[in-house]
Amino acid sequence: MKSLHRTTTCLLPAFLLFATAIPGVAAAASIAAETAVSTVSPCPSFCGGSGSISEFDSDGGEGFASSQSSIPAGVNGSGAALAQLSGGALALPVLGAEAFSEADSNVNSNAAAMHKYTYNGATSLFTLDLVLEGSLGEGSQPPDADLFVNTIIATASDLDFFRDYGSFRFEILPGTPDASVLVESEIDFRDLDLVDLGFQRVTDSIDFTLEDGDMVFIWSSLVASGTRGGFADGLNTFGMSFSAGNVAGLTASTSPVPLPAPIALLASALGVIALRRRTARA
């Protein structure tokens, strides 16, 4: 369900603000797409506190095949997040997120998606190729920006969905009796020293083996954050594709989903905004 933009005077400490704003609500899912964007100011040595101003927008969740959230440019900056299951018969997760903060603000954008598949066939080794495209710019007090994506492949008969990596990886998965993590990946622009280097394209490949009758979940979560003038632009987006394995033996739990027109329009409009902001920073 789409939430409305809201601006509030926040009386909570910053760590409580983001603890309540970013995680989603766990729910059993065969498909899921969820997005959330939050902003807060002021950000002197920390963000928020008494008298702070915050904004929050969220959309999607369990049962959704696409989701979009955005906060337009304002006193705290701007952000957007896009999530969908798309790209052929398997409808793999496709994610985008961007966060452009002002000199005294913080912006966080999170996009996540999950899809369930059933495998029928002889034991097969799969290779899933991951691509994250975007850029990362430092703020006035480094480290003030980050762009990273986590991907998890897990087998389970059923699995709850959560868009926050920590909650999904260390609470949902261990709390699911028959869940088993096959492989996971993290692409982090800051860890790769890609700050202030302009547009970058980063790839990763992960391997996992499936046996006849396995039920497997592909889960990914992309986060873009910027503070005190820092920015992260990953709206270009994060995607994946199989390059090896008996892909014909995989059956998705839903039919492929085309890119909804509103999301395409939002991505185009925000791309123009991001381009203007990057030009201004150059």
N, C-alpha and C positions, 0 to 999 in steps of 0.2 A: 504494500500500500504506500502510495506516495505521501510524504509529509510535506507540509508547507514550510517555506522559509520563515524563520522567526529570528528576531533580534531581541536580546534580553540584556538586562543589567545583571551580571552574574555575581553572586556573593560567595561562590565556591572557590576553593583553591584550584589552581590550574590542573593539578594531577587528578582531582575529582572530576573536573569538567571533561577531560579527555577520556577518563575511565568510563564515563557514562555516554559519551558521544560516539566513540568509534566502534566498539563491539556491536555485533548484531544479536538477534535472539535465536538460540538453537532450536532446530526443528528437523525431524526426520525428513529426508528429501531424496528423490531420484534426480531432480533437476533443481537448480537454484541459481539466481543472479541477484546480487545486491550491491548497492552503492551508497556512499555517505560522504558528505563534505562538511567540514566545520572550520570556522574562523574564530579568532579571539584576539583582543587587544585590551590593555597595553601589554607590551613585552619588554620590560626593562631587563633585569637579570633573569626573570622567569615570566611566564605568560599567565594572565588572568589575575584572580584575586578580587578583593572588594572593589566594586565599582567598574569591573571589566565589562566589555561589550562582546557578545558572542552571537554567532549565527550557525545554523545547522540545517542541512537538507539531506533526506535519505529516501530510498526507493527500493522496491523489490523484496527479495527474500526467498524462502522455500516455495517451490512451485512456479517461480518466475523464470522465463527464458531470456529476458532482457531487462535492463534497468538503467536509469540515468539520474544523476543528481548534479546540481550546479548552484553556485553562489556567484552572481555577477559582480563585476568590479565595484568596489566600495571602499569604505574607510579601512577595512581590514585586508583588502586584497581580493583575489578571485580564485575560484577553484571549480573543477568539474571531474566527474567520474562516470565511466561508461562500462557496462558489463553485459555480455550476451553469450549465448551458445549458438555458434554459427560455423560455417566453413565445411560444407559437404554433408554427406549422410551421417557422419559421426557427431556433428554439431559440437565441436570442441570449444572450450572457453576462449573468448577474445576480450581483452581488458584494456582500458585506457584511463589515465588519471593525470591531472595537472594541478599545481598549487603555486600561485604567485602572491607572495606576501608583500605588505607595505613595510615601511621602515620600523614600525612599532607594533607589528602584528604577527600572528602565526596562522597558517592555512594547512589543513590536512585533508587529503582526498584518498578514498579507499574504494577499490572495485574488486569484487570477488565473484567467482562462479564455480559451480560443481555439477558434474554429470555422471550418471551411473551407466555402466555397460555390462553386458553379459558376453562371455567368450565361449564359443563352441568350436572345437577342433583339436588337433594334435598340439602337444606342448610347443610353445613358440616364444622366441626371444624378440621383444619389441624394442624399437628405438623411437623415442619421441623427441623431436627437435623443437627448441624454444627460441624465440626471438623477442628481445625488448629494444625498442627504438625510442630515443628521447635525448634530453639534455638536462644538465644540472648546473645551477649557478649559486655561488656562495653569497651569503648575506654579510652584514656588518660585524657579526660576532661568530666566526666559524667554530664548530660546524653548524650551519644554519639551514641546511637543505639535504634532502635525501630522496632517492628514487630506487625502489627495490621491489622485487616480485618473488614470492615463494610458490612452489608447485609441489604437490604431494600426490603420489599414486598409491592407493591403498585398496586392499580387498576387504569386503564385508558384505553380509547379506542385507544390511540396512545401516544407514549412517546419518547422524544429525548434521546439519549445516551451520557453520559459523563463519563470518567473513574475516574475523581477526585471527591471524596466524597462531599466536600464542595460545589462545583458547581452543582453537581447533586441534592443534598439534599436541598439546600437553594436557588437555582436559577431555575433549570429545573422543579422540582416537583411543587413549588409554581406557576410557570409560565404556567403550563398546566391546563386548565380550569376544566377538569373532573378528575384530578388525586387525589387520596386519599391514604395516607400512612397507611397501615394496621398494620405493625409492623416493627421494625428494631433491629439490634443486632450489638454490637461491641465486638470483642475479642482483647485485647491489652496486649501483653506480659509484657510491662513495668508497666502498671497499676496493673497487677497481681503479680508484684515483682518476675518475672521469669528470671531476669538478671543473667548471669553467673551460671546457674543451669544445663546446659547441655540440652539434648533433652527433650522436653516436648510435651504432647498431651493435648490440651484444647478443651472442648466441650461446646456447648450451644444449647438450644432448644427454638424455637419461635413458638407461636400459632397464627393462624389467621382464620377467618371464610369467606367462599365464598358462594355466592348464585347463583342460576341458571342464566346463561348468563354473569356472571362476566368475564372480561378480566383482567388478572393479570400479572404483571411483577416481575420477580425475578432478582435482581441486587446485585452484590458483587464487592468489590474492596479491593485488598490486597496490602499493602505497606511494603517494607523492606528497612531500611536505616541504614547506618553506617558512622561515622565520626571519624577521628583521631584514627584509629585502631579499632574502634567499628565494629561489624558485626551483621547481622540478617540473619538467614537461615530459610526460609519458603518454600523452593523448594520441600518439602516432601509431602504434599501440603495442601491446603484448599479445603474441599469438603463438600457436603451436601446430605441428603437423607430424604425422608418422612417416619415417623413412625406411623402416624395416619391421618385419613381423607379419603374421597372418591377419592382416587388417580385415579381410573379408569375413573372418570368424567373429568379429566384434559386432554386437547389436546394441545400438543406443536405446535408451529408455524413452526417447522422444524423437520426433521427426526434426530435420534441420530447420532452423529458424532464420528467415531473411532479416537483414538489418532494417529495423523499423524506421520509417521516414523521419519521425521526430528526433531520433538519435543521430541520424545522418545530418540533419539540419543543425542540431546542436553542435556536433563535432566540427562542422564547417564554420559555424559562427565563432566558436571558441578558438578555432585554429587561427582565424583572422585576428582575434584579440591577442592571442599568444604571440603571433608574429609581430604585431605592433609593439607589444611590451618588450620582446627580445630586441627589436630594432632600436627602441628607446634606450635599452641598456647598453647597446653596442657603442 
